[in-house]
Amino acid sequence: MAALMLYLIGARSAGKTAVFDALIQTPEGPHFATKGAHRLGTVKVPDARLAALRDLFQPKKYIPAEVTFVDVALPGGGEGSGFGPLNAFLGEADAFALVVQSFGEMDGAGQPLDPAGQLDSVLLDLAMADLEKIERRMEKIEQEVQRGLKQSLPELDVLRKCKAAIDEGRALRDLELTAEEARRVSSFCFLSQKRLLVVANTGDDDPLGAKCEPLRAACAEKGLDLLAFCAPLEAEIAALPPDDQAGFLADYGLSEPARTRLIQAAYRTLDLISFFTVGPDEVRAWTIRRGDSAVTAAGKIHTDLARGFIRAETVDSKTLIEKQTLAACREAGVLRLEGKGYVVQDGDVIEIRANA
Protein backbone atom coordinates (compact mmCIF):
# COMPACT_ATOMS: atom_id res chain seq x y z
CA MET A 1 0.00 0.00 0.00
CA ALA A 2 1.27 3.49 -0.85
CA ALA A 3 2.43 5.61 2.07
CA LEU A 4 0.36 8.52 0.83
CA MET A 5 -2.80 8.89 -1.26
CA LEU A 6 -2.75 12.37 -2.83
CA TYR A 7 -5.91 13.30 -4.74
CA LEU A 8 -5.73 15.94 -7.48
CA ILE A 9 -8.77 18.20 -7.43
CA GLY A 10 -9.60 21.55 -9.01
CA ALA A 11 -12.02 23.58 -11.06
CA ARG A 12 -13.15 22.19 -14.38
CA SER A 13 -10.45 22.63 -17.06
CA ALA A 14 -7.88 23.82 -14.50
CA GLY A 15 -5.42 21.30 -15.94
CA LYS A 16 -5.29 18.67 -13.21
CA THR A 17 -5.32 15.83 -15.76
CA ALA A 18 -2.29 17.37 -17.49
CA VAL A 19 -0.59 17.64 -14.10
CA PHE A 20 -1.44 14.00 -13.34
CA ASP A 21 -0.09 12.89 -16.73
CA ALA A 22 3.20 14.68 -16.00
CA LEU A 23 3.41 13.16 -12.50
CA ILE A 24 3.12 9.58 -13.76
CA GLN A 25 5.30 10.00 -16.85
CA THR A 26 8.50 7.92 -17.02
CA PRO A 27 11.12 7.31 -19.73
CA GLU A 28 9.24 4.06 -20.46
CA GLY A 29 5.90 5.88 -20.73
CA PRO A 30 3.04 6.63 -18.32
CA HIS A 31 1.92 4.02 -15.79
CA PHE A 32 -1.52 4.19 -14.21
CA ALA A 33 -4.57 2.15 -13.24
CA THR A 34 -8.25 3.07 -13.16
CA LYS A 35 -10.92 3.05 -10.50
CA GLY A 36 -14.16 3.75 -12.26
CA ALA A 37 -13.64 7.01 -14.11
CA HIS A 38 -10.71 8.00 -11.85
CA ARG A 39 -7.07 7.32 -12.68
CA LEU A 40 -4.43 6.25 -10.15
CA GLY A 41 -0.67 6.40 -10.63
CA THR A 42 1.85 5.22 -8.05
CA VAL A 43 5.39 6.60 -8.01
CA LYS A 44 8.46 5.94 -5.89
CA VAL A 45 9.44 8.55 -3.31
CA PRO A 46 12.94 9.77 -4.22
CA ASP A 47 15.28 9.70 -1.23
CA ALA A 48 19.05 10.09 -1.58
CA ARG A 49 19.58 8.56 1.88
CA LEU A 50 17.81 5.36 0.91
CA ALA A 51 19.72 5.17 -2.37
CA ALA A 52 23.02 5.49 -0.48
CA LEU A 53 21.96 2.69 1.89
CA ARG A 54 21.14 0.51 -1.11
CA ASP A 55 24.63 1.10 -2.50
CA LEU A 56 26.10 0.11 0.87
CA PHE A 57 24.14 -3.09 1.44
CA GLN A 58 23.53 -4.25 -2.16
CA PRO A 59 20.28 -5.93 -1.06
CA LYS A 60 18.21 -8.47 -2.94
CA LYS A 61 15.22 -6.11 -2.66
CA TYR A 62 15.13 -2.31 -2.74
CA ILE A 63 11.80 -0.81 -1.70
CA PRO A 64 11.34 2.98 -1.60
CA ALA A 65 8.19 4.48 -0.13
CA GLU A 66 5.40 5.16 -2.62
CA VAL A 67 2.87 7.90 -3.29
CA THR A 68 -0.30 7.31 -5.26
CA PHE A 69 -1.63 10.27 -7.22
CA VAL A 70 -5.34 10.16 -8.08
CA ASP A 71 -6.79 12.13 -10.99
CA VAL A 72 -10.30 12.74 -9.69
CA ALA A 73 -12.90 12.58 -12.48
CA LEU A 74 -15.62 15.17 -11.92
CA PRO A 75 -19.24 14.28 -12.77
CA GLY A 76 -20.31 15.49 -16.19
CA GLY A 77 -22.36 18.67 -16.51
CA GLY A 78 -23.34 21.05 -13.77
CA GLU A 79 -21.54 24.05 -12.36
CA GLY A 80 -18.81 24.32 -9.80
CA SER A 81 -16.40 21.54 -8.94
CA GLY A 82 -19.05 18.85 -8.46
CA PHE A 83 -17.63 17.41 -5.23
CA GLY A 84 -20.98 16.56 -3.64
CA PRO A 85 -21.54 13.24 -5.49
CA LEU A 86 -17.87 12.33 -4.89
CA ASN A 87 -17.98 12.87 -1.15
CA ALA A 88 -17.39 9.24 -0.15
CA PHE A 89 -14.61 8.70 -2.71
CA LEU A 90 -12.80 11.94 -1.81
CA GLY A 91 -13.02 11.02 1.85
CA GLU A 92 -10.46 8.25 1.22
CA ALA A 93 -7.72 10.78 0.41
CA ASP A 94 -4.85 11.47 2.78
CA ALA A 95 -4.55 14.96 1.33
CA PHE A 96 -5.59 17.05 -1.66
CA ALA A 97 -3.43 18.74 -4.29
CA LEU A 98 -5.65 21.56 -5.54
CA VAL A 99 -4.68 22.43 -9.12
CA VAL A 100 -5.27 26.07 -10.10
CA GLN A 101 -4.93 27.31 -13.68
CA SER A 102 -2.16 29.92 -13.70
CA PHE A 103 -1.52 30.47 -17.41
CA GLY A 104 -3.36 32.18 -20.27
CA GLU A 105 -5.95 34.95 -20.21
CA MET A 106 -9.20 32.97 -19.90
CA ASP A 107 -10.21 30.08 -17.67
CA GLY A 108 -12.00 26.88 -18.70
CA ALA A 109 -15.38 28.54 -18.36
CA GLY A 110 -14.43 31.33 -20.77
CA GLN A 111 -14.09 33.92 -18.02
CA PRO A 112 -11.09 36.21 -17.39
CA LEU A 113 -8.46 34.19 -15.54
CA ASP A 114 -8.48 34.74 -11.77
CA PRO A 115 -6.33 32.11 -10.03
CA ALA A 116 -7.02 33.41 -6.51
CA GLY A 117 -10.75 33.49 -7.24
CA GLN A 118 -10.57 29.96 -8.64
CA LEU A 119 -8.87 28.79 -5.45
CA ASP A 120 -11.58 30.38 -3.31
CA SER A 121 -14.31 28.80 -5.44
CA VAL A 122 -12.95 25.27 -5.05
CA LEU A 123 -12.40 25.72 -1.30
CA LEU A 124 -15.99 26.92 -1.02
CA ASP A 125 -17.23 23.84 -2.90
CA LEU A 126 -15.39 21.59 -0.42
CA ALA A 127 -16.93 23.45 2.50
CA MET A 128 -20.43 23.32 1.00
CA ALA A 129 -20.15 19.55 0.51
CA ASP A 130 -19.30 19.29 4.22
CA LEU A 131 -22.09 21.64 5.21
CA GLU A 132 -24.66 19.54 3.36
CA LYS A 133 -23.48 16.43 5.21
CA ILE A 134 -23.48 18.23 8.56
CA GLU A 135 -26.98 19.62 8.16
CA ARG A 136 -28.41 16.24 7.12
CA ARG A 137 -26.93 14.57 10.18
CA MET A 138 -27.99 17.40 12.51
CA GLU A 139 -31.55 17.13 11.26
CA LYS A 140 -31.56 13.38 11.89
CA ILE A 141 -30.21 13.77 15.43
CA GLU A 142 -32.75 16.47 16.23
CA GLN A 143 -35.52 14.13 15.09
CA GLU A 144 -34.11 11.43 17.38
CA VAL A 145 -34.09 13.86 20.31
CA GLN A 146 -37.75 14.67 19.70
CA ARG A 147 -38.46 10.94 20.08
CA GLY A 148 -36.58 10.93 23.38
CA LEU A 149 -33.30 9.45 22.05
CA LYS A 150 -30.49 11.61 23.40
CA GLN A 151 -27.38 9.47 23.00
CA SER A 152 -26.22 11.51 19.99
CA LEU A 153 -26.37 14.91 21.72
CA PRO A 154 -22.56 15.09 22.21
CA GLU A 155 -22.14 14.48 18.47
CA LEU A 156 -24.70 17.20 17.76
CA ASP A 157 -22.65 19.67 19.80
CA VAL A 158 -19.55 18.97 17.69
CA LEU A 159 -21.52 19.25 14.44
CA ARG A 160 -22.87 22.62 15.53
CA LYS A 161 -19.31 23.72 16.19
CA CYS A 162 -18.29 22.57 12.69
CA LYS A 163 -21.27 24.28 11.08
CA ALA A 164 -20.48 27.53 12.85
CA ALA A 165 -16.91 27.42 11.54
CA ILE A 166 -18.07 26.91 7.95
CA ASP A 167 -20.67 29.67 8.31
CA GLU A 168 -17.81 31.95 9.41
CA GLY A 169 -15.83 31.05 6.29
CA ARG A 170 -13.27 28.83 8.06
CA ALA A 171 -12.05 25.47 6.80
CA LEU A 172 -12.55 22.60 9.20
CA ARG A 173 -8.81 21.85 9.02
CA ASP A 174 -8.33 25.13 10.92
CA LEU A 175 -10.94 24.31 13.57
CA GLU A 176 -9.53 23.24 16.92
CA LEU A 177 -11.24 20.13 18.24
CA THR A 178 -10.48 18.09 21.33
CA ALA A 179 -9.44 14.47 20.82
CA GLU A 180 -12.93 13.37 21.87
CA GLU A 181 -14.63 15.86 19.54
CA ALA A 182 -12.45 14.72 16.65
CA ARG A 183 -13.31 11.11 17.37
CA ARG A 184 -17.04 11.83 17.29
CA VAL A 185 -16.91 13.24 13.75
CA SER A 186 -14.00 11.22 12.31
CA SER A 187 -16.31 8.93 10.34
CA PHE A 188 -17.62 11.88 8.30
CA CYS A 189 -14.23 12.37 6.54
CA PHE A 190 -14.99 16.05 6.00
CA LEU A 191 -13.41 17.36 2.81
CA SER A 192 -12.47 20.79 4.17
CA GLN A 193 -10.74 19.00 7.05
CA LYS A 194 -8.27 17.30 4.70
CA ARG A 195 -4.75 18.67 4.53
CA LEU A 196 -4.26 20.51 1.27
CA LEU A 197 -1.55 22.07 -0.87
CA VAL A 198 -2.00 24.20 -3.96
CA VAL A 199 -0.47 23.44 -7.37
CA ALA A 200 -0.22 26.43 -9.71
CA ASN A 201 -0.48 25.00 -13.22
CA THR A 202 1.80 27.50 -14.96
CA GLY A 203 2.74 28.13 -18.57
CA ASP A 204 6.09 27.08 -20.05
CA ASP A 205 7.15 30.75 -19.96
CA ASP A 206 6.85 30.74 -16.15
CA PRO A 207 8.11 27.39 -14.77
CA LEU A 208 9.09 28.96 -11.43
CA GLY A 209 5.72 30.66 -10.92
CA ALA A 210 7.02 34.22 -10.92
CA LYS A 211 3.65 35.42 -12.24
CA CYS A 212 1.71 33.74 -9.43
CA GLU A 213 2.13 36.41 -6.77
CA PRO A 214 -1.62 37.11 -6.24
CA LEU A 215 -2.26 33.36 -5.87
CA ARG A 216 0.81 33.01 -3.66
CA ALA A 217 -0.46 35.79 -1.40
CA ALA A 218 -3.91 34.16 -1.21
CA CYS A 219 -2.32 30.83 -0.23
CA ALA A 220 -0.12 32.48 2.40
CA GLU A 221 -3.18 34.14 3.93
CA LYS A 222 -4.82 30.71 4.24
CA GLY A 223 -1.67 28.97 5.49
CA LEU A 224 -1.39 26.81 2.35
CA ASP A 225 1.77 25.73 0.52
CA LEU A 226 1.99 26.70 -3.15
CA LEU A 227 3.98 24.77 -5.76
CA ALA A 228 4.52 26.01 -9.32
CA PHE A 229 4.08 23.16 -11.82
CA CYS A 230 4.39 23.52 -15.60
CA ALA A 231 2.72 20.33 -16.79
CA PRO A 232 4.06 20.17 -20.38
CA LEU A 233 7.59 20.94 -19.25
CA GLU A 234 7.50 18.44 -16.37
CA ALA A 235 6.12 15.72 -18.66
CA GLU A 236 8.99 16.34 -21.08
CA ILE A 237 11.54 16.15 -18.25
CA ALA A 238 10.05 12.95 -16.82
CA ALA A 239 10.22 11.26 -20.22
CA LEU A 240 14.00 11.81 -20.42
CA PRO A 241 16.56 9.26 -19.22
CA PRO A 242 17.60 10.10 -15.63
CA ASP A 243 21.13 11.14 -16.70
CA ASP A 244 19.69 13.75 -19.08
CA GLN A 245 17.21 15.29 -16.67
CA ALA A 246 19.66 17.37 -14.61
CA GLY A 247 20.87 19.40 -17.59
CA PHE A 248 17.34 19.99 -18.83
CA LEU A 249 16.24 21.16 -15.38
CA ALA A 250 19.21 23.53 -15.12
CA ASP A 251 18.25 25.15 -18.42
CA TYR A 252 14.98 26.24 -16.81
CA GLY A 253 16.49 27.26 -13.47
CA LEU A 254 15.09 24.20 -11.68
CA SER A 255 17.04 22.08 -9.21
CA GLU A 256 14.75 19.03 -9.24
CA PRO A 257 11.54 17.85 -10.93
CA ALA A 258 8.26 19.28 -9.65
CA ARG A 259 7.13 15.72 -8.88
CA THR A 260 9.87 15.50 -6.24
CA ARG A 261 8.99 18.93 -4.86
CA LEU A 262 5.30 18.00 -4.74
CA ILE A 263 6.01 14.82 -2.79
CA GLN A 264 8.24 16.73 -0.38
CA ALA A 265 5.53 19.37 0.08
CA ALA A 266 2.93 16.66 0.75
CA TYR A 267 5.18 15.08 3.39
CA ARG A 268 5.56 18.49 5.06
CA THR A 269 1.84 19.19 4.87
CA LEU A 270 0.98 15.88 6.53
CA ASP A 271 3.99 16.00 8.89
CA LEU A 272 5.32 12.67 7.63
CA ILE A 273 8.85 11.30 8.00
CA SER A 274 10.75 8.25 6.77
CA PHE A 275 12.70 5.62 8.65
CA PHE A 276 14.66 2.77 7.09
CA THR A 277 15.33 -0.91 7.61
CA VAL A 278 18.48 -2.36 6.07
CA GLY A 279 20.18 -5.66 5.46
CA PRO A 280 21.42 -7.97 2.69
CA ASP A 281 17.89 -9.15 1.95
CA GLU A 282 16.13 -5.80 1.83
CA VAL A 283 16.66 -2.05 2.13
CA ARG A 284 13.33 -0.34 2.62
CA ALA A 285 11.76 3.02 3.50
CA TRP A 286 8.77 3.28 5.82
CA THR A 287 6.54 6.30 6.32
CA ILE A 288 5.15 7.38 9.69
CA ARG A 289 3.97 10.62 11.29
CA ARG A 290 6.46 12.89 12.99
CA GLY A 291 6.32 12.18 16.72
CA ASP A 292 5.48 8.49 16.36
CA SER A 293 7.18 6.11 18.79
CA ALA A 294 9.48 3.16 18.18
CA VAL A 295 6.68 0.70 18.94
CA THR A 296 4.49 2.45 16.34
CA ALA A 297 7.31 2.10 13.82
CA ALA A 298 7.59 -1.59 14.74
CA GLY A 299 3.88 -2.03 14.06
CA LYS A 300 4.32 -0.40 10.67
CA ILE A 301 6.75 -3.18 9.74
CA HIS A 302 4.61 -5.97 11.25
CA THR A 303 1.99 -6.09 14.00
CA ASP A 304 3.86 -8.99 15.67
CA LEU A 305 6.91 -6.74 16.14
CA ALA A 306 4.82 -4.17 17.99
CA ARG A 307 3.16 -6.85 20.10
CA GLY A 308 6.46 -8.45 21.14
CA PHE A 309 8.56 -5.28 21.16
CA ILE A 310 11.70 -5.45 23.35
CA ARG A 311 13.88 -2.65 22.04
CA ALA A 312 14.96 -0.83 18.88
CA GLU A 313 18.55 -0.57 17.69
CA THR A 314 18.80 2.70 15.86
CA VAL A 315 21.32 4.99 14.21
CA ASP A 316 20.91 8.02 11.99
CA SER A 317 21.24 7.08 8.31
CA LYS A 318 23.84 9.81 7.75
CA THR A 319 26.03 8.29 10.46
CA LEU A 320 25.60 4.78 9.05
CA ILE A 321 26.54 5.98 5.57
CA GLU A 322 29.67 7.62 7.01
CA LYS A 323 30.64 4.55 9.07
CA GLN A 324 29.75 2.13 6.25
CA THR A 325 28.56 -0.76 8.45
CA LEU A 326 26.34 -1.38 11.46
CA ALA A 327 29.29 -3.12 13.13
CA ALA A 328 31.39 0.04 12.80
CA CYS A 329 28.52 2.07 14.27
CA ARG A 330 28.33 -0.35 17.20
CA GLU A 331 32.08 -0.14 17.80
CA ALA A 332 31.92 3.67 17.72
CA GLY A 333 29.09 3.67 20.26
CA VAL A 334 26.62 5.44 17.96
CA LEU A 335 24.24 2.47 17.54
CA ARG A 336 21.72 3.12 20.31
CA LEU A 337 19.26 0.89 22.15
CA GLU A 338 15.88 2.60 22.48
CA GLY A 339 12.67 1.59 24.25
CA LYS A 340 9.00 1.76 23.30
CA GLY A 341 8.69 5.46 24.01
CA TYR A 342 11.56 6.56 21.77
CA VAL A 343 10.36 9.17 19.25
CA VAL A 344 11.56 8.10 15.83
CA GLN A 345 13.52 10.75 13.92
CA ASP A 346 13.45 11.37 10.19
CA GLY A 347 16.18 9.28 8.58
CA ASP A 348 16.60 6.78 11.43
CA VAL A 349 17.79 3.29 10.53
CA ILE A 350 16.00 0.90 12.88
CA GLU A 351 16.22 -2.80 13.70
CA ILE A 352 13.45 -4.07 15.97
CA ARG A 353 14.17 -6.71 18.60
CA ALA A 354 11.01 -8.55 19.62
CA ASN A 355 9.79 -11.73 21.25
CA ALA A 356 8.64 -14.36 18.78
Secondary structure, 3 states (H helix, E strand, C coil): CCCEEEEEEECCCCCHHHHHHHHCCCCCCCCCEEECCEEEEEEECCCHHHHHHHHHHCCCEEECCEEEEEECCCCCCCCCCCCHHHHHHHCCCCEEEEEEEECCCECCCCCECCHHHHHHHHHHHHHHHHHHHHHHHHHHHHHHHHCCCCCCHHHHHHHHHHHHHHHCCCCHHHCCCCHHHHHHHHHHCCHHHCEEEEEEEECCCCCCCCCCHHHHHHHHHHCCCEEEECHHHHHHHHCCCHHHHHHHHHHCCCCCCHHHHHHHHHHHHHCEEEEEECCCCEEEEEEEECCCEHHHHHHHHCHHHHHCEEEEEEEEHHHHHHHCCHHHHHHCCCCEEECCCCECCCCEEEEEEECC
